[in-house]
Amino acid sequence: MKARVTVTLKNGVLDPQGKAIEGALGALGFSGIGGVRQGKVFDIELDGRDAAAARTDLAAMCEKLLANTVIENYSIEIL
Amino acid sequence: MKARVTVTLKNGVLDPQGKAIEGALGALGFSGIGGVRQGKVFDIELDGRDAAAARTDLAAMCEKLLANTVIENYSIEIL
């Protein structure tokens, strides 16, 4: 079973990397960009188990390792 | 208009970061993990334009800055 975990910064948390990308896109001639926020994505391959159990495990992985829940949100998608 | 660009490593490209995460999850007691690949996600806010034009612009941004198309794939999603 494949799952995708997306980790993004919470609203209000400064994102200097996103700001830098926004500046670089402007410098490359792209206009009309209101903002860029960068996050991380993890494609995880899990050995056979049902979707509910996988989702529980993935949430535990996010809480323990993949996301810093003080400043980041995560979302889990079973593919 | 909001868009999400996801950049992932192509199949066959080594992903030491993903391997390290896989090892760390194993050390934390999570079992049955077949593999982890890490990628990047960009949430981009674009000033009003139609979806087709936005998609063209976003593809150009990926080719020029956001993705290294030698080793990475990108996908564009208009939200």
Backbone of each chain as nested JSON, in Angstrom:
{
  "chains": [
    {"id": "A", "residues": [
      {"number": 1, "name": "MET", "atoms": {"N": [0.844, -1.191, 0.0], "CA": [0.0, 0.0, 0.0], "C": [0.884, 1.248, 0.0]}},
      {"number": 2, "name": "LYS", "atoms": {"N": [0.484, 2.206, -0.815], "CA": [1.272, 3.439, -0.889], "C": [0.535, 4.571, -0.202]}},
      {"number": 3, "name": "ALA", "atoms": {"N": [1.282, 5.415, 0.455], "CA": [0.662, 6.572, 1.103], "C": [1.527, 7.793, 0.853]}},
      {"number": 4, "name": "ARG", "atoms": {"N": [0.882, 8.936, 0.834], "CA": [1.607, 10.196, 0.683], "C": [1.299, 11.085, 1.888]}},
      {"number": 5, "name": "VAL", "atoms": {"N": [2.352, 11.5, 2.567], "CA": [2.21, 12.408, 3.698], "C": [2.743, 13.768, 3.276]}},
      {"number": 6, "name": "THR", "atoms": {"N": [1.923, 14.791, 3.43], "CA": [2.338, 16.146, 3.076], "C": [2.455, 16.975, 4.35]}},
      {"number": 7, "name": "VAL", "atoms": {"N": [3.61, 17.591, 4.528], "CA": [3.864, 18.401, 5.718], "C": [4.058, 19.851, 5.282]}},
      {"number": 8, "name": "THR", "atoms": {"N": [3.231, 20.73, 5.809], "CA": [3.33, 22.149, 5.434], "C": [3.419, 22.999, 6.692]}},
      {"number": 9, "name": "LEU", "atoms": {"N": [4.012, 24.173, 6.541], "CA": [4.103, 25.095, 7.677], "C": [2.718, 25.613, 8.025]}},
      {"number": 10, "name": "LYS", "atoms": {"N": [2.461, 25.8, 9.324], "CA": [1.186, 26.386, 9.729], "C": [1.112, 27.835, 9.274]}},
      {"number": 11, "name": "ASN", "atoms": {"N": [-0.119, 28.301, 9.123], "CA": [-0.313, 29.713, 8.788], "C": [0.305, 30.581, 9.879]}},
      {"number": 12, "name": "GLY", "atoms": {"N": [0.946, 31.655, 9.462], "CA": [1.526, 32.569, 10.432], "C": [2.975, 32.258, 10.756]}},
      {"number": 13, "name": "VAL", "atoms": {"N": [3.432, 31.053, 10.402], "CA": [4.841, 30.717, 10.624], "C": [5.647, 31.269, 9.45]}},
      {"number": 14, "name": "LEU", "atoms": {"N": [6.689, 32.023, 9.759], "CA": [7.512, 32.608, 8.704], "C": [8.161, 31.52, 7.861]}},
      {"number": 15, "name": "ASP", "atoms": {"N": [8.228, 31.749, 6.545], "CA": [8.802, 30.776, 5.627], "C": [9.833, 31.472, 4.74]}},
      {"number": 16, "name": "PRO", "atoms": {"N": [11.057, 31.649, 5.268], "CA": [12.079, 32.374, 4.505], "C": [12.424, 31.688, 3.191]}},
      {"number": 17, "name": "GLN", "atoms": {"N": [12.361, 30.342, 3.185], "CA": [12.663, 29.599, 1.956], "C": [11.628, 29.927, 0.879]}},
      {"number": 18, "name": "GLY", "atoms": {"N": [10.355, 29.946, 1.283], "CA": [9.292, 30.317, 0.349], "C": [9.459, 31.734, -0.166]}},
      {"number": 19, "name": "LYS", "atoms": {"N": [9.85, 32.633, 0.734], "CA": [10.063, 34.038, 0.343], "C": [11.188, 34.142, -0.683]}},
      {"number": 20, "name": "ALA", "atoms": {"N": [12.244, 33.339, -0.457], "CA": [13.383, 33.357, -1.385], "C": [12.956, 32.858, -2.761]}},
      {"number": 21, "name": "ILE", "atoms": {"N": [12.127, 31.8, -2.776], "CA": [11.642, 31.257, -4.054], "C": [10.772, 32.288, -4.759]}},
      {"number": 22, "name": "GLU", "atoms": {"N": [9.925, 32.961, -3.979], "CA": [9.062, 34.012, -4.544], "C": [9.917, 35.106, -5.197]}},
      {"number": 23, "name": "GLY", "atoms": {"N": [10.981, 35.519, -4.497], "CA": [11.882, 36.533, -5.047], "C": [12.568, 36.056, -6.31]}},
      {"number": 24, "name": "ALA", "atoms": {"N": [12.985, 34.777, -6.293], "CA": [13.692, 34.227, -7.45], "C": [12.771, 34.123, -8.656]}},
      {"number": 25, "name": "LEU", "atoms": {"N": [11.511, 33.749, -8.42], "CA": [10.544, 33.669, -9.53], "C": [10.318, 35.063, -10.11]}},
      {"number": 26, "name": "GLY", "atoms": {"N": [10.228, 36.066, -9.234], "CA": [10.082, 37.45, -9.707], "C": [11.281, 37.865, -10.563]}},
      {"number": 27, "name": "ALA", "atoms": {"N": [12.472, 37.498, -10.095], "CA": [13.695, 37.849, -10.823], "C": [13.75, 37.151, -12.178]}},
      {"number": 28, "name": "LEU", "atoms": {"N": [13.099, 35.988, -12.277], "CA": [13.07, 35.251, -13.55], "C": [11.998, 35.793, -14.504]}},
      {"number": 29, "name": "GLY", "atoms": {"N": [11.219, 36.774, -14.038], "CA": [10.245, 37.407, -14.922], "C": [8.817, 36.941, -14.736]}},
      {"number": 30, "name": "PHE", "atoms": {"N": [8.586, 36.072, -13.751], "CA": [7.207, 35.647, -13.489], "C": [6.526, 36.704, -12.629]}},
      {"number": 31, "name": "SER", "atoms": {"N": [5.387, 37.187, -13.078], "CA": [4.697, 38.235, -12.337], "C": [3.389, 37.696, -11.752]}},
      {"number": 32, "name": "GLY", "atoms": {"N": [2.801, 38.476, -10.853], "CA": [1.502, 38.115, -10.305], "C": [1.548, 36.977, -9.311]}},
      {"number": 33, "name": "ILE", "atoms": {"N": [2.69, 36.825, -8.634], "CA": [2.786, 35.765, -7.625], "C": [2.521, 36.362, -6.252]}},
      {"number": 34, "name": "GLY", "atoms": {"N": [1.46, 35.891, -5.61], "CA": [1.053, 36.448, -4.326], "C": [1.8, 35.877, -3.149]}},
      {"number": 35, "name": "GLY", "atoms": {"N": [2.371, 34.726, -3.318], "CA": [3.081, 34.107, -2.206], "C": [3.482, 32.685, -2.523]}},
      {"number": 36, "name": "VAL", "atoms": {"N": [4.563, 32.23, -1.899], "CA": [5.016, 30.849, -2.061], "C": [5.321, 30.302, -0.665]}},
      {"number": 37, "name": "ARG", "atoms": {"N": [4.839, 29.102, -0.386], "CA": [5.166, 28.424, 0.869], "C": [5.718, 27.059, 0.503]}},
      {"number": 38, "name": "GLN", "atoms": {"N": [6.823, 26.695, 1.122], "CA": [7.382, 25.383, 0.786], "C": [7.101, 24.358, 1.871]}},
      {"number": 39, "name": "GLY", "atoms": {"N": [6.826, 23.152, 1.462], "CA": [6.607, 22.05, 2.393], "C": [7.335, 20.806, 1.927]}},
      {"number": 40, "name": "LYS", "atoms": {"N": [7.052, 19.719, 2.601], "CA": [7.713, 18.446, 2.305], "C": [6.672, 17.382, 2.0]}},
      {"number": 41, "name": "VAL", "atoms": {"N": [7.078, 16.432, 1.192], "CA": [6.178, 15.33, 0.897], "C": [6.945, 14.014, 1.077]}},
      {"number": 42, "name": "PHE", "atoms": {"N": [6.295, 13.035, 1.691], "CA": [6.915, 11.731, 1.911], "C": [6.045, 10.675, 1.242]}},
      {"number": 43, "name": "ASP", "atoms": {"N": [6.631, 9.945, 0.319], "CA": [5.919, 8.821, -0.297], "C": [6.376, 7.566, 0.424]}},
      {"number": 44, "name": "ILE", "atoms": {"N": [5.453, 6.94, 1.13], "CA": [5.792, 5.814, 1.991], "C": [5.101, 4.553, 1.486]}},
      {"number": 45, "name": "GLU", "atoms": {"N": [5.901, 3.527, 1.348], "CA": [5.394, 2.212, 0.924], "C": [5.227, 1.357, 2.177]}},
      {"number": 46, "name": "LEU", "atoms": {"N": [3.984, 0.912, 2.417], "CA": [3.712, 0.111, 3.611], "C": [3.343, -1.301, 3.2]}},
      {"number": 47, "name": "ASP", "atoms": {"N": [3.847, -2.264, 3.944], "CA": [3.466, -3.648, 3.669], "C": [1.992, -3.826, 3.99]}},
      {"number": 48, "name": "GLY", "atoms": {"N": [1.373, -4.768, 3.26], "CA": [-0.07, -5.014, 3.331], "C": [-0.706, -4.858, 4.705]}},
      {"number": 49, "name": "ARG", "atoms": {"N": [-1.58, -3.92, 4.817], "CA": [-2.418, -3.793, 6.019], "C": [-3.62, -2.971, 5.584]}},
      {"number": 50, "name": "ASP", "atoms": {"N": [-4.653, -2.906, 6.407], "CA": [-5.828, -2.184, 5.932], "C": [-5.623, -0.68, 6.083]}},
      {"number": 51, "name": "ALA", "atoms": {"N": [-6.44, 0.065, 5.359], "CA": [-6.24, 1.516, 5.234], "C": [-6.351, 2.221, 6.578]}},
      {"number": 52, "name": "ALA", "atoms": {"N": [-7.269, 1.761, 7.432], "CA": [-7.462, 2.426, 8.727], "C": [-6.225, 2.253, 9.609]}},
      {"number": 53, "name": "ALA", "atoms": {"N": [-5.687, 1.013, 9.629], "CA": [-4.485, 0.759, 10.429], "C": [-3.308, 1.562, 9.885]}},
      {"number": 54, "name": "ALA", "atoms": {"N": [-3.21, 1.625, 8.555], "CA": [-2.124, 2.373, 7.928], "C": [-2.212, 3.849, 8.315]}},
      {"number": 55, "name": "ARG", "atoms": {"N": [-3.415, 4.377, 8.298], "CA": [-3.612, 5.79, 8.625], "C": [-3.201, 6.074, 10.079]}},
      {"number": 56, "name": "THR", "atoms": {"N": [-3.543, 5.161, 10.982], "CA": [-3.156, 5.316, 12.395], "C": [-1.634, 5.315, 12.532]}},
      {"number": 57, "name": "ASP", "atoms": {"N": [-0.988, 4.341, 11.861], "CA": [0.472, 4.265, 11.918], "C": [1.112, 5.526, 11.342]}},
      {"number": 58, "name": "LEU", "atoms": {"N": [0.575, 5.988, 10.219], "CA": [1.16, 7.169, 9.569], "C": [1.012, 8.406, 10.452]}},
      {"number": 59, "name": "ALA", "atoms": {"N": [-0.128, 8.523, 11.135], "CA": [-0.317, 9.662, 12.039], "C": [0.724, 9.614, 13.16]}},
      {"number": 60, "name": "ALA", "atoms": {"N": [0.99, 8.398, 13.674], "CA": [2.002, 8.248, 14.726], "C": [3.392, 8.616, 14.185]}},
      {"number": 61, "name": "MET", "atoms": {"N": [3.677, 8.2, 12.949], "CA": [4.978, 8.553, 12.332], "C": [5.132, 10.061, 12.214]}},
      {"number": 62, "name": "CYS", "atoms": {"N": [4.04, 10.737, 11.816], "CA": [4.074, 12.198, 11.675], "C": [4.341, 12.848, 13.027]}},
      {"number": 63, "name": "GLU", "atoms": {"N": [3.622, 12.391, 14.051], "CA": [3.757, 12.995, 15.383], "C": [5.169, 12.803, 15.928]}},
      {"number": 64, "name": "LYS", "atoms": {"N": [5.753, 11.622, 15.625], "CA": [7.045, 11.287, 16.234], "C": [8.244, 11.761, 15.434]}},
      {"number": 65, "name": "LEU", "atoms": {"N": [8.103, 11.769, 14.103], "CA": [9.307, 12.034, 13.301], "C": [9.101, 12.992, 12.132]}},
      {"number": 66, "name": "LEU", "atoms": {"N": [8.046, 12.77, 11.358], "CA": [7.986, 13.447, 10.056], "C": [7.639, 14.931, 10.151]}},
      {"number": 67, "name": "ALA", "atoms": {"N": [6.843, 15.294, 11.133], "CA": [6.414, 16.693, 11.234], "C": [6.767, 17.257, 12.601]}},
      {"number": 68, "name": "ASN", "atoms": {"N": [7.077, 18.52, 12.643], "CA": [7.226, 19.23, 13.911], "C": [5.879, 19.909, 14.154]}},
      {"number": 69, "name": "THR", "atoms": {"N": [5.054, 19.28, 14.98], "CA": [3.656, 19.717, 15.087], "C": [3.495, 21.074, 15.775]}},
      {"number": 70, "name": "VAL", "atoms": {"N": [4.574, 21.613, 16.305], "CA": [4.5, 22.971, 16.856], "C": [4.306, 23.984, 15.727]}},
      {"number": 71, "name": "ILE", "atoms": {"N": [4.995, 23.747, 14.633], "CA": [4.948, 24.737, 13.54], "C": [4.422, 24.151, 12.228]}},
      {"number": 72, "name": "GLU", "atoms": {"N": [4.163, 22.844, 12.179], "CA": [3.776, 22.237, 10.903], "C": [2.471, 21.452, 11.005]}},
      {"number": 73, "name": "ASN", "atoms": {"N": [1.722, 21.457, 9.933], "CA": [0.55, 20.592, 9.779], "C": [0.929, 19.41, 8.895]}},
      {"number": 74, "name": "TYR", "atoms": {"N": [0.218, 18.313, 9.061], "CA": [0.438, 17.21, 8.131], "C": [-0.891, 16.68, 7.619]}},
      {"number": 75, "name": "SER", "atoms": {"N": [-0.86, 16.129, 6.425], "CA": [-2.045, 15.466, 5.9], "C": [-1.626, 14.132, 5.305]}},
      {"number": 76, "name": "ILE", "atoms": {"N": [-2.483, 13.151, 5.466], "CA": [-2.19, 11.778, 5.063], "C": [-3.159, 11.377, 3.964]}},
      {"number": 77, "name": "GLU", "atoms": {"N": [-2.611, 10.803, 2.929], "CA": [-3.42, 10.396, 1.781], "C": [-3.027, 8.961, 1.437]}},
      {"number": 78, "name": "ILE", "atoms": {"N": [-3.984, 8.073, 1.432], "CA": [-3.707, 6.684, 1.033], "C": [-3.931, 6.598, -0.473]}},
      {"number": 79, "name": "LEU", "atoms": {"N": [-2.919, 6.116, -1.191], "CA": [-3.025, 6.133, -2.665], "C": [-3.564, 4.798, -3.195]}}
    ]},
    {"id": "B", "residues": [
      {"number": 1, "name": "MET", "atoms": {"N": [-5.903, 32.683, -7.044], "CA": [-5.905, 31.26, -7.351], "C": [-4.735, 30.572, -6.648]}},
      {"number": 2, "name": "LYS", "atoms": {"N": [-5.017, 29.423, -6.069], "CA": [-3.96, 28.69, -5.372], "C": [-3.585, 27.461, -6.176]}},
      {"number": 3, "name": "ALA", "atoms": {"N": [-2.307, 27.166, -6.163], "CA": [-1.845, 25.97, -6.862], "C": [-0.851, 25.251, -5.976]}},
      {"number": 4, "name": "ARG", "atoms": {"N": [-0.788, 23.949, -6.162], "CA": [0.199, 23.15, -5.432], "C": [1.065, 22.411, -6.433]}},
      {"number": 5, "name": "VAL", "atoms": {"N": [2.368, 22.631, -6.329], "CA": [3.323, 21.937, -7.192], "C": [4.06, 20.914, -6.333]}},
      {"number": 6, "name": "THR", "atoms": {"N": [4.057, 19.67, -6.772], "CA": [4.753, 18.607, -6.038], "C": [5.93, 18.13, -6.875]}},
      {"number": 7, "name": "VAL", "atoms": {"N": [7.106, 18.143, -6.279], "CA": [8.326, 17.725, -6.971], "C": [8.862, 16.478, -6.279]}},
      {"number": 8, "name": "THR", "atoms": {"N": [8.995, 15.408, -7.044], "CA": [9.481, 14.145, -6.47], "C": [10.646, 13.63, -7.303]}},
      {"number": 9, "name": "LEU", "atoms": {"N": [11.492, 12.849, -6.666], "CA": [12.608, 12.248, -7.387], "C": [12.095, 11.208, -8.381]}},
      {"number": 10, "name": "LYS", "atoms": {"N": [12.733, 11.131, -9.537], "CA": [12.352, 10.109, -10.506], "C": [12.701, 8.722, -9.968]}},
      {"number": 11, "name": "ASN", "atoms": {"N": [11.986, 7.732, -10.468], "CA": [12.303, 6.35, -10.105], "C": [13.737, 6.035, -10.502]}},
      {"number": 12, "name": "GLY", "atoms": {"N": [14.421, 5.331, -9.63], "CA": [15.79, 4.94, -9.949], "C": [16.831, 5.912, -9.433]}},
      {"number": 13, "name": "VAL", "atoms": {"N": [16.39, 7.129, -9.072], "CA": [17.342, 8.091, -8.514], "C": [17.481, 7.795, -7.023]}},
      {"number": 14, "name": "LEU", "atoms": {"N": [18.721, 7.662, -6.559], "CA": [18.952, 7.351, -5.15], "C": [18.424, 8.47, -4.27]}},
      {"number": 15, "name": "ASP", "atoms": {"N": [17.833, 8.085, -3.139], "CA": [17.271, 9.075, -2.225], "C": [17.793, 8.802, -0.807]}},
      {"number": 16, "name": "PRO", "atoms": {"N": [19.015, 9.269, -0.509], "CA": [19.604, 8.98, 0.799], "C": [18.78, 9.546, 1.956]}},
      {"number": 17, "name": "GLN", "atoms": {"N": [18.128, 10.686, 1.699], "CA": [17.297, 11.292, 2.743], "C": [16.121, 10.364, 3.085]}},
      {"number": 18, "name": "GLY", "atoms": {"N": [15.49, 9.839, 2.053], "CA": [14.39, 8.902, 2.253], "C": [14.856, 7.649, 2.982]}},
      {"number": 19, "name": "LYS", "atoms": {"N": [16.039, 7.161, 2.602], "CA": [16.602, 5.97, 3.259], "C": [16.836, 6.242, 4.745]}},
      {"number": 20, "name": "ALA", "atoms": {"N": [17.33, 7.449, 5.057], "CA": [17.594, 7.809, 6.453], "C": [16.287, 7.847, 7.241]}},
      {"number": 21, "name": "ILE", "atoms": {"N": [15.239, 8.382, 6.622], "CA": [13.929, 8.444, 7.286], "C": [13.404, 7.038, 7.516]}},
      {"number": 22, "name": "GLU", "atoms": {"N": [13.578, 6.181, 6.504], "CA": [13.138, 4.793, 6.635], "C": [13.85, 4.127, 7.813]}},
      {"number": 23, "name": "GLY", "atoms": {"N": [15.154, 4.344, 7.916], "CA": [15.918, 3.775, 9.028], "C": [15.452, 4.32, 10.368]}},
      {"number": 24, "name": "ALA", "atoms": {"N": [15.184, 5.629, 10.406], "CA": [14.756, 6.258, 11.661], "C": [13.397, 5.734, 12.09]}},
      {"number": 25, "name": "LEU", "atoms": {"N": [12.494, 5.531, 11.129], "CA": [11.169, 4.99, 11.468], "C": [11.304, 3.574, 12.015]}},
      {"number": 26, "name": "GLY", "atoms": {"N": [12.197, 2.786, 11.408], "CA": [12.446, 1.44, 11.91], "C": [12.981, 1.486, 13.342]}},
      {"number": 27, "name": "ALA", "atoms": {"N": [13.916, 2.417, 13.596], "CA": [14.494, 2.539, 14.937], "C": [13.45, 2.975, 15.952]}},
      {"number": 28, "name": "LEU", "atoms": {"N": [12.421, 3.678, 15.504], "CA": [11.348, 4.118, 16.4], "C": [10.31, 3.019, 16.637]}},
      {"number": 29, "name": "GLY", "atoms": {"N": [10.497, 1.89, 15.98], "CA": [9.617, 0.753, 16.235], "C": [8.518, 0.543, 15.208]}},
      {"number": 30, "name": "PHE", "atoms": {"N": [8.53, 1.344, 14.131], "CA": [7.53, 1.139, 13.08], "C": [8.028, 0.035, 12.151]}},
      {"number": 31, "name": "SER", "atoms": {"N": [7.19, -0.964, 11.932], "CA": [7.617, -2.087, 11.1], "C": [6.809, -2.117, 9.811]}},
      {"number": 32, "name": "GLY", "atoms": {"N": [7.266, -2.921, 8.883], "CA": [6.537, -3.11, 7.644], "C": [6.612, -1.935, 6.691]}},
      {"number": 33, "name": "ILE", "atoms": {"N": [7.703, -1.181, 6.772], "CA": [7.853, -0.056, 5.853], "C": [8.726, -0.49, 4.683]}},
      {"number": 34, "name": "GLY", "atoms": {"N": [8.15, -0.458, 3.503], "CA": [8.845, -0.941, 2.318], "C": [9.767, 0.085, 1.687]}},
      {"number": 35, "name": "GLY", "atoms": {"N": [9.537, 1.339, 1.963], "CA": [10.384, 2.365, 1.378], "C": [9.829, 3.753, 1.636]}},
      {"number": 36, "name": "VAL", "atoms": {"N": [10.741, 4.718, 1.672], "CA": [10.337, 6.12, 1.846], "C": [11.081, 6.956, 0.818]}},
      {"number": 37, "name": "ARG", "atoms": {"N": [10.355, 7.828, 0.13], "CA": [10.992, 8.769, -0.809], "C": [10.538, 10.162, -0.39]}},
      {"number": 38, "name": "GLN", "atoms": {"N": [11.489, 11.082, -0.327], "CA": [11.101, 12.435, 0.064], "C": [11.058, 13.368, -1.131]}},
      {"number": 39, "name": "GLY", "atoms": {"N": [10.086, 14.244, -1.117], "CA": [9.966, 15.252, -2.167], "C": [9.638, 16.603, -1.574]}},
      {"number": 40, "name": "LYS", "atoms": {"N": [9.33, 17.545, -2.462], "CA": [9.036, 18.907, -2.028], "C": [7.674, 19.327, -2.534]}},
      {"number": 41, "name": "VAL", "atoms": {"N": [7.053, 20.215, -1.795], "CA": [5.769, 20.726, -2.245], "C": [5.819, 22.257, -2.159]}},
      {"number": 42, "name": "PHE", "atoms": {"N": [5.279, 22.917, -3.17], "CA": [5.234, 24.376, -3.187], "C": [3.786, 24.812, -3.301]}},
      {"number": 43, "name": "ASP", "atoms": {"N": [3.327, 25.585, -2.333], "CA": [1.986, 26.16, -2.403], "C": [2.141, 27.581, -2.919]}},
      {"number": 44, "name": "ILE", "atoms": {"N": [1.612, 27.814, -4.112], "CA": [1.834, 29.092, -4.785], "C": [0.511, 29.815, -4.955]}},
      {"number": 45, "name": "GLU", "atoms": {"N": [0.52, 31.06, -4.542], "CA": [-0.659, 31.922, -4.699], "C": [-0.448, 32.775, -5.946]}},
      {"number": 46, "name": "LEU", "atoms": {"N": [-1.381, 32.647, -6.897], "CA": [-1.249, 33.397, -8.148], "C": [-2.368, 34.42, -8.252]}},
      {"number": 47, "name": "ASP", "atoms": {"N": [-2.049, 35.611, -8.719], "CA": [-3.098, 36.609, -8.918], "C": [-4.01, 36.138, -10.049]}},
      {"number": 48, "name": "GLY", "atoms": {"N": [-5.277, 36.588, -9.95], "CA": [-6.334, 36.136, -10.855], "C": [-5.937, 35.936, -12.311]}},
      {"number": 49, "name": "ARG", "atoms": {"N": [-6.048, 34.744, -12.764], "CA": [-5.873, 34.415, -14.173], "C": [-6.566, 33.082, -14.373]}},
      {"number": 50, "name": "ASP", "atoms": {"N": [-6.787, 32.695, -15.616], "CA": [-7.532, 31.443, -15.781], "C": [-6.636, 30.234, -15.57]}},
      {"number": 51, "name": "ALA", "atoms": {"N": [-7.276, 29.115, -15.306], "CA": [-6.553, 27.917, -14.886], "C": [-5.555, 27.446, -15.94]}},
      {"number": 52, "name": "ALA", "atoms": {"N": [-5.903, 27.565, -17.217], "CA": [-5.008, 27.088, -18.28], "C": [-3.737, 27.931, -18.33]}},
      {"number": 53, "name": "ALA", "atoms": {"N": [-3.913, 29.266, -18.218], "CA": [-2.747, 30.158, -18.223], "C": [-1.886, 29.899, -16.994]}},
      {"number": 54, "name": "ALA", "atoms": {"N": [-2.542, 29.7, -15.845], "CA": [-1.804, 29.433, -14.61], "C": [-0.978, 28.162, -14.749]}},
      {"number": 55, "name": "ARG", "atoms": {"N": [-1.577, 27.144, -15.35], "CA": [-0.882, 25.862, -15.507], "C": [0.356, 26.013, -16.398]}},
      {"number": 56, "name": "THR", "atoms": {"N": [0.213, 26.805, -17.478], "CA": [1.349, 27.052, -18.367], "C": [2.467, 27.762, -17.616]}},
      {"number": 57, "name": "ASP", "atoms": {"N": [2.091, 28.805, -16.843], "CA": [3.092, 29.539, -16.077], "C": [3.778, 28.636, -15.059]}},
      {"number": 58, "name": "LEU", "atoms": {"N": [2.981, 27.817, -14.384], "CA": [3.55, 26.947, -13.343], "C": [4.51, 25.917, -13.945]}},
      {"number": 59, "name": "ALA", "atoms": {"N": [4.166, 25.403, -15.128], "CA": [5.07, 24.459, -15.791], "C": [6.392, 25.144, -16.119]}},
      {"number": 60, "name": "ALA", "atoms": {"N": [6.311, 26.405, -16.568], "CA": [7.541, 27.156, -16.869], "C": [8.356, 27.376, -15.591]}},
      {"number": 61, "name": "MET", "atoms": {"N": [7.674, 27.685, -14.483], "CA": [8.378, 27.876, -13.207], "C": [9.094, 26.59, -12.781]}},
      {"number": 62, "name": "CYS", "atoms": {"N": [8.422, 25.45, -12.993], "CA": [9.028, 24.171, -12.633], "C": [10.271, 23.909, -13.469]}},
      {"number": 63, "name": "GLU", "atoms": {"N": [10.144, 24.155, -14.78], "CA": [11.266, 23.882, -15.678], "C": [12.463, 24.769, -15.35]}},
      {"number": 64, "name": "LYS", "atoms": {"N": [12.162, 26.042, -14.976], "CA": [13.246, 27.009, -14.78], "C": [13.82, 27.008, -13.379]}},
      {"number": 65, "name": "LEU", "atoms": {"N": [12.993, 26.74, -12.368], "CA": [13.476, 26.94, -10.999], "C": [13.102, 25.817, -10.028]}},
      {"number": 66, "name": "LEU", "atoms": {"N": [11.833, 25.409, -10.038], "CA": [11.364, 24.59, -8.917], "C": [11.843, 23.135, -8.962]}},
      {"number": 67, "name": "ALA", "atoms": {"N": [12.028, 22.614, -10.161], "CA": [12.429, 21.214, -10.273], "C": [13.707, 21.09, -11.094]}},
      {"number": 68, "name": "ASN", "atoms": {"N": [14.505, 20.108, -10.744], "CA": [15.647, 19.729, -11.568], "C": [15.166, 18.563, -12.427]}},
      {"number": 69, "name": "THR", "atoms": {"N": [14.787, 18.885, -13.669], "CA": [14.079, 17.88, -14.482], "C": [14.977, 16.723, -14.918]}},
      {"number": 70, "name": "VAL", "atoms": {"N": [16.267, 16.825, -14.654], "CA": [17.14, 15.678, -14.944], "C": [16.819, 14.532, -13.984]}},
      {"number": 71, "name": "ILE", "atoms": {"N": [16.563, 14.875, -12.731], "CA": [16.358, 13.821, -11.727], "C": [14.989, 13.901, -11.05]}},
      {"number": 72, "name": "GLU", "atoms": {"N": [14.204, 14.931, -11.374], "CA": [12.942, 15.098, -10.648], "C": [11.745, 15.216, -11.594]}},
      {"number": 73, "name": "ASN", "atoms": {"N": [10.619, 14.707, -11.146], "CA": [9.333, 14.915, -11.816], "C": [8.564, 15.989, -11.07]}},
      {"number": 74, "name": "TYR", "atoms": {"N": [7.672, 16.669, -11.768], "CA": [6.796, 17.597, -11.056], "C": [5.355, 17.374, -11.481]}},
      {"number": 75, "name": "SER", "atoms": {"N": [4.445, 17.685, -10.57], "CA": [3.029, 17.649, -10.922], "C": [2.374, 18.92, -10.409]}},
      {"number": 76, "name": "ILE", "atoms": {"N": [1.429, 19.417, -11.194], "CA": [0.776, 20.694, -10.901], "C": [-0.693, 20.435, -10.625]}},
      {"number": 77, "name": "GLU", "atoms": {"N": [-1.167, 21.041, -9.56], "CA": [-2.558, 20.854, -9.15], "C": [-3.122, 22.242, -8.865]}},
      {"number": 78, "name": "ILE", "atoms": {"N": [-4.191, 22.599, -9.546], "CA": [-4.845, 23.881, -9.271], "C": [-5.893, 23.631, -8.19]}},
      {"number": 79, "name": "LEU", "atoms": {"N": [-5.839, 24.392, -7.097], "CA": [-6.749, 24.12, -5.966], "C": [-8.018, 24.972, -6.043]}}
    ]}
  ]
}
